[in-house]
Amino acid sequence: MVTKNKIGTLTEEYPQLGSCCACRCFKPDVRHVVCLPFKAPVPGTGWGCVQCHIPMDGAVAVLCDDCVQMEEPLQEICYGLPAEMQRVPIAEYADGEAHEHRLERHPEFAPYN
């Protein structure tokens, strides 16, 4: 995101997402947000879709570049918003209620419905 600072010049700001949900390290390259197919621990703090009218209740995880490249398995998911930097073990939620797109409400997928 590019914003203006106090003296009016443009600066680049990147959100701090906390620790990687795979390696659990705090690194500057934790920048990948993964949408998961089950409900988040805190309703309203995950992913949703305005096209198919599902609420922002899907669980998310954040990963660093290394874990994305190495395809490391998730150990944790975000509890609340990613920038709040709270994590919980994925095992506690992965078998929970499903949270998925409703493809019948997506015209771009009409040939596949």
N, C-alpha and C positions, 0 to 999 in steps of 0.2 A: 504494500500500500504506500502510495506517495502522499505526503501531507505537507502543509506549510508549518514551519517552526515559528517561534515568537518574532523573529525579524523578517518573516515573509519569504524566506528561501525554501525551496523544496528539499525535503529529506526523505529517505527511505526508512520505513519502520516495518519490522516483521514481528508478528506476535510470538511470545514465548509460550511454548506448549508444554513445558515441563519435561518429565522423564519419558524415555522411549518405553512403549508398552511391551516390547520384546526383551531388550537387553537391560532395561531399567536404568540406563545411564542418562544423566543430564548433559546434553550436547547441543551445540548451536544448530546442528543440522536435523533436529527433530522437527520435521515440517510436513510429513505425509499423514493425512487424515484418512483413516479406513472406516468405511461404513459397514456395519455388521448386521446380519439378518435376524437379530433378536432385540428385544426391548432394552433400553438403557436403565441403569439403576435409579436415575433421577429423571422422571418424565419432563419433557420439554427442553432437554439439554443435549439432544443428539441430532440425528438427521431425520428429515421428513421430505415430503414432496408435495408441492402445490398443484401439480398436474393431476395426481391421483388422489389428492385430499387425505394423505396420511399425515398425522401429526409429527412434530419434531421429537419423537420418542425413541428412535432407533439408536442402539449403542454405537459408540465410536472408540477407536484406538488411534494413537499417534505413534509414528515410527521414525527412526533416524534413517539416513541414507544407507548406512551399512546393513541394517537389518532388512531393509527393502531389497537391496541387492542380493543378500544371502538367503532371502526368504525364510527368515527366522520365525519360529512360531510365537504367537502372542502369549504372554504370561499374565497380562493385566488389561483392563479396559478403563476408560475414563469414568470417574464418578463425578457427575456434574459436567460443567464446561471444561474442555481441555485446558484452557488457560488458568483454571483454578488449581491445576496441578495435583489433583487427588486421583488416586488409582485404587482399584480393587481387583482381586484375582478373577480372571476370566472364567475359571471353573465354577464360580458361584452363580454365573448368569447365563452362560452359553446354552444351557438346556431350558431356558425360560421361554416366555411367550414370543412367538415369531413376529417379526416386523419386516415386511417386504412390500415392494411396489405392487400395485394392482394394474397389471399390464393391460387389462381391458379398458382402462381409462387413459391409456397412452396411445394416441392416434399414430405415432411414429412406429409402433409395434403392431399395427393392425394386420399386416400380412402374416404375422406369426401367431396371432391369437386364435 
